Amino acid sequence: MGSDGAPGWPLMADNVTRDDLDALVEAYAEDAVMSVPEVELPLQGRSAIRKLFEEQFSEFPDGRMTAEIVVEEGANLAEEFSY
């Protein structure tokens, strides 16, 4: 977290709720690895992560997320959310 108590990393839930696919994907490093419960293998790379979110935005156009728990440690972020 920043010194003002605000998260130092854009929250996934905020970007999904704003329907901002570009901001959502840009928050990930080019070589990011993302684990998602409904996907068998971890997603590797920004393009794979973008594809997942494109599919979710298409399937759930009115989808909204609420961050329940956010843990940030250096360049790593874990976020638990309700959808």
C-alpha positions as CSV (number, residue, x, y, z in Angstrom):
1,M,0.0,0.0,0.0
2,G,1.0,3.5,-0.6
3,S,1.8,5.9,2.3
4,D,-1.8,7.3,2.0
5,G,-3.2,3.8,2.6
6,A,-4.4,3.5,-1.0
7,P,-3.3,0.3,-2.9
8,G,-0.1,0.8,-4.8
9,W,-1.4,-1.5,-7.6
10,P,-4.6,-1.1,-9.6
11,L,-7.2,-3.5,-8.2
12,M,-8.6,-6.0,-10.6
13,A,-12.1,-5.6,-9.4
14,D,-12.1,-1.8,-10.1
15,N,-11.0,-2.3,-13.7
16,V,-13.6,-5.0,-14.3
17,T,-16.4,-2.9,-12.8
18,R,-15.3,0.0,-15.1
19,D,-15.2,-2.4,-18.1
20,D,-11.6,-1.2,-18.7
21,L,-10.0,-4.2,-20.3
22,D,-6.9,-2.3,-21.4
23,A,-6.2,-1.0,-17.8
24,L,-6.9,-4.4,-16.4
25,V,-4.4,-6.1,-18.8
26,E,-1.8,-3.4,-18.6
27,A,-1.6,-3.9,-14.8
28,Y,0.1,-7.3,-15.5
29,A,3.8,-7.7,-16.5
30,E,4.4,-9.1,-19.9
31,D,5.6,-12.3,-18.3
32,A,3.0,-12.5,-15.6
33,V,1.7,-15.8,-14.4
34,M,-2.0,-15.9,-13.2
35,S,-3.7,-18.8,-11.4
36,V,-7.4,-18.9,-11.8
37,P,-9.5,-21.6,-10.1
38,E,-11.6,-22.4,-13.2
39,V,-8.6,-22.8,-15.5
40,E,-6.6,-26.0,-15.3
41,L,-3.1,-24.5,-15.9
42,P,-1.8,-21.1,-14.9
43,L,-2.1,-18.5,-17.6
44,Q,1.3,-17.3,-18.7
45,G,1.9,-13.9,-20.3
46,R,-0.2,-10.8,-20.8
47,S,-1.7,-12.0,-24.0
48,A,-3.1,-15.2,-22.3
49,I,-4.5,-13.1,-19.5
50,R,-6.1,-10.7,-21.9
51,K,-7.8,-13.5,-23.8
52,L,-9.3,-14.8,-20.5
53,F,-10.7,-11.4,-19.6
54,E,-12.0,-10.8,-23.1
55,E,-14.0,-14.0,-22.9
56,Q,-15.3,-13.1,-19.4
57,F,-16.3,-9.6,-20.5
58,S,-18.1,-11.1,-23.5
59,E,-19.9,-13.8,-21.4
60,F,-20.8,-11.5,-18.5
61,P,-21.2,-8.0,-20.0
62,D,-22.8,-6.7,-16.8
63,G,-20.4,-8.4,-14.5
64,R,-19.1,-6.6,-11.4
65,M,-16.5,-7.5,-8.9
66,T,-16.0,-6.5,-5.3
67,A,-12.6,-6.9,-3.7
68,E,-13.0,-8.8,-0.4
69,I,-9.3,-9.3,0.5
70,V,-6.2,-7.7,-1.0
71,V,-2.7,-8.7,-0.2
72,E,0.2,-6.8,-1.8
73,E,3.8,-7.7,-1.3
74,G,6.3,-6.0,-3.5
75,A,5.5,-6.7,-7.1
76,N,3.0,-9.5,-6.1
77,L,-0.7,-9.1,-5.6
78,A,-3.3,-11.6,-4.4
79,E,-7.0,-10.6,-4.5
80,E,-10.0,-12.4,-3.4
81,F,-13.3,-11.1,-4.8
82,S,-16.9,-11.7,-5.3
83,Y,-18.4,-11.5,-8.8
